[in-house]
């Protein structure tokens, strides 16, 4: 995928992103946590560098949740848009588009659905007790209807040519979420 998009990755697993990377490679994007973006901007200013005058055109935040106020503060410091992403140790799963109105699932790479996490503790939520006026859509399994909160379960989808570090099948992320809509998005 990186080759197709002509992206170069500079892995920096350290907690302190080296300023020399910004000077020497002039990256256009950084993926990290909101806290790391804030700390990097502080270190840049200590080195008489202005984050707004750097080569960075966008910041992609992950690793921790953040408020809209935090996003706006980081955008003000850096002078660029901050996009949210969701992932786990196994890899990034979903991300935000330029409209910043929620995270999109790349359906050609990930199958993700919101599963009813109460089926074991609440007998009214079990498949055999499903009624037309319940919140369950149990036509194929007990996934929740749009707008209802539940457990995120995902499977990675790969073609024969693709390579992946970890193949995930019905992976329980141990996170909760809700689906805004399952309608297909249009790509322009």
Secondary structure, 3 states (H helix, E strand, C coil): CHHHHCCCCCCCCCCCCCHHHHHHHCCCEEEECHHHHHHHHHHHHHCCCCHHHCCCCEEEECCCCCCHHHHHHHHHHHCCEEEEEEEECCEEEEEECCCCCCEEECCCCEEEEEECCCCCCCHHHCHHHCCCCCCEECCCCCEECCCCEEEEEEEECCCCCCCCCCCCCCEEEEEEEECCCCCCCCCC
